[in-house]
Amino acid sequence: RWKEPPKDALDTLVLRAECLDTASLDRHEQLDFTPFDPKLRRTEATLRGPDGGVFDVVKGAPDVVLRLCDEANRSSIGAVFAAKVE
């Protein structure tokens, strides 16, 4: 999907970043994709990395994404996020 035009402000920010390594992205295979669901407030994809490992990625509202993290990560990421928002 990174070869498609950006669909929103977040896509534009990420896909036009100077540090984006598109060659690295090309080594990942998209196995599944769930478009944005306004009830869930997120979109999801399942990828296979170059090492064969399969993992999920999520884009959505910060509070929604944080709820998907385990407790330890939720606390540390949440604290950093809150500090940057203030």
PAVEXZA-642810 format. One record per residue (C-alpha): residue in three letters; x, y, z. Coordinates in Angstrom, 3 decimals. Layout:
BEGIN
- ALA X Y Z
...
//
This chain:
BEGIN
- ARG 0.000 0.000 0.000
- TRP 2.973 2.349 0.374
- LYS 3.076 2.641 -3.421
- GLU -0.456 4.059 -3.509
- PRO -1.052 7.794 -3.047
- PRO -1.504 8.846 0.607
- LYS -5.153 8.712 1.675
- ASP -5.034 10.943 4.746
- ALA -2.770 13.273 6.719
- LEU -1.067 10.448 8.623
- ASP -0.316 8.519 5.421
- THR 1.085 11.704 3.881
- LEU 3.320 12.345 6.885
- VAL 4.713 8.809 6.987
- LEU 4.961 8.043 3.273
- ARG 6.719 11.321 2.470
- ALA 9.221 11.136 5.336
- GLU 12.808 11.494 4.158
- CYS 13.934 8.616 6.364
- LEU 11.416 6.141 4.879
- ASP 13.250 3.086 3.545
- THR 10.938 1.904 0.760
- ALA 13.345 -0.899 -0.158
- SER 12.760 -2.329 3.319
- LEU 8.997 -2.017 2.864
- ASP 9.205 -3.904 -0.423
- ARG 10.613 -6.916 1.435
- HIS 7.334 -7.293 3.347
- GLU 4.328 -9.135 1.972
- GLN 0.815 -8.016 2.882
- LEU -1.244 -11.092 3.770
- ASP -4.450 -9.436 4.925
- PHE -5.912 -5.929 5.113
- THR -8.937 -4.585 6.978
- PRO -10.013 -1.105 5.840
- PHE -10.796 1.604 8.350
- ASP -13.798 0.736 10.490
- PRO -15.393 3.802 12.095
- LYS -16.790 1.694 14.935
- LEU -13.350 0.293 15.804
- ARG -11.593 3.549 14.817
- ARG -8.680 1.716 13.192
- THR -7.404 -0.113 10.137
- GLU -5.316 -3.285 10.327
- ALA -3.008 -5.375 8.170
- THR -1.149 -8.645 8.577
- LEU 2.343 -8.735 7.086
- ARG 5.068 -11.295 6.526
- GLY 8.557 -9.904 7.060
- PRO 11.689 -10.849 5.154
- ASP 12.562 -13.334 7.908
- GLY 9.227 -15.141 7.428
- GLY 7.728 -13.801 10.650
- VAL 4.076 -12.790 10.497
- PHE 2.838 -9.765 12.439
- ASP -0.039 -7.297 12.585
- VAL 0.157 -3.540 12.114
- VAL -2.515 -1.038 13.123
- LYS -3.250 2.585 12.313
- GLY -5.872 4.431 14.288
- ALA -6.733 6.856 17.014
- PRO -3.999 6.934 19.689
- ASP -6.321 5.826 22.495
- VAL -7.523 2.897 20.375
- VAL -3.999 1.781 19.473
- LEU -2.845 2.099 23.093
- ARG -5.662 -0.199 24.255
- LEU -4.223 -2.901 21.950
- CYS -0.832 -2.784 23.703
- ASP 0.039 -4.976 26.669
- GLU -0.051 -3.234 30.062
- ALA 3.699 -2.557 30.321
- ASN 3.890 -0.972 26.874
- ARG 0.587 0.848 27.335
- SER 1.904 2.560 30.453
- SER 5.267 3.610 29.017
- ILE 3.970 4.623 25.580
- GLY 0.941 6.327 27.111
- ALA 3.131 8.440 29.371
- VAL 5.345 9.573 26.476
- PHE 2.280 10.308 24.333
- ALA 0.595 12.331 27.096
- ALA 3.773 14.372 27.672
- LYS 4.079 15.227 23.969
- VAL 0.413 16.185 23.657
- GLU 0.587 18.619 26.582
//
